[in-house]
Amino acid sequence: MTFTHKADAEHWLRLQQRAIERGEWLSPEEEAVRRPQRRTLQETYDRFLAQRPRPLALSTLTAYEQDWRLRIVPHWGAERDVKTITHDDVWQWRQGPLAAERRRDRSSLALFSELLAKAAHWGWIDKNPAAGVSIPRQTKAMEQRHVFDLDDVRRYLQAAEPQHVALLATVALGGLRSGEVRGLRRMDLDLEGRRILVRQAIEHGKDGDAYRVGVKVPKTSAGIRSLPMSTTLVTILRDHLTLHPRSPEQLVFTVADGKPMGPAEADRRHNRALANMGLRTPEAERRRLWRKGLPVPKEDHITLHDLRASYAAWLFSEGYTIAEVMLLLGWSDSRMALEVYSRVFPRRVESVGPKQDEALKGLTVVVA
């Protein structure tokens, strides 16, 4: 038996030693006799879903189902015996069908690797043949992100349609995620205390053969938070609730029939505001070009999610610490906060030399 990494070998050795201590150790020949002769990928996938420690979010379950049905099964086959999958097989899949390194390619490979890791954990295979095969995460560098300052936010909210202003203002001035702002209930807004309590989010995914909108709680404790509101945002939300009264349990932002809003509708409202600002081709014009078979402009504009980075950038410019920004944004990982911070204060880095020169002005030394 060989291992790709030393840590894998050491882990296997510890398992053997524990089995010996408990009197449960079996020789390879005995294990082969006891081990079922055939375990399929379908069995692995079904057991993987059935043994989750907690129910999967609707959006996560939908993503798994799409990766399994559209990428894994067409290439490997649901009845493929997991014992016949080799590291070279996985690498060829990585270099072939997944070579474009799109986001769904990366998630499909990650799911496949997790399935094989579980098969190894259950004793169906000796080790995970997908270990060490990955696709790097493609993230937009901070310098490529569009960031609004408060003057931009002013123009953005003035350009928004009146019925869209409250939702877009809550994202731009509160730093909420799209799903979080769509999941706000009337009881989550304390207008007198000027606080927003983030406790749930709206998600969109497939339930059986139909797509539906559901509610989920934040994945980490950092996602549950209480946020301060400016008087400007309080006024906007109070006006919205006056025009659209809600009971405490009802959602603040819904579609026309009172149902939860999906992510596409929130993006549509954002894009409409950008078009009114002249930063994006209007949707009607894009549809006209598409119907005529003409090229539709591929515009790299600020996304609704980028408004969170804008909010973080403004907090940093006002002197808030990284820990405080992480708390307000609901980040459990400091990497994004540090990336935004480096974008906001590049001049501080460039000023290191001049500041040293100023502090050491008049220094005379002998260099040998």
Secondary structure, 3 states (H helix, E strand, C coil): CCCCCHHHHHHHHHHHHHHHHCCCCCCHHHHHHHCCCCCEHHHHHHHHHHCCCCCCCHHHHHHHHHHHHHHHHHHHCCCCEHHHCCHHHHHHHHHCCCCCCCHHHHHHHHHHHHHHHHHHHCCCCCCCCCCCCCCCCCCCCHHHCCCCCHHHHHHHHHHCCHHHHHHHHHHHHHCCCHHHHHCCEHHHEECCCCEEEECCEEEEEEECCEEEEEEECCCCHHHCEEEECCHHHHHHHHHHHHHCCCCCCCECCECCCCCECCHHHHHHHHHHHHHHHCCCCCHHHHHHHHHCCCCCCCCCCCCCCHHHHHHHHHHHHCCCCHHHHHHHHCCCCHHHHHHHHHHHCHHHHHCHHHHHHHHCCCCCCCCC
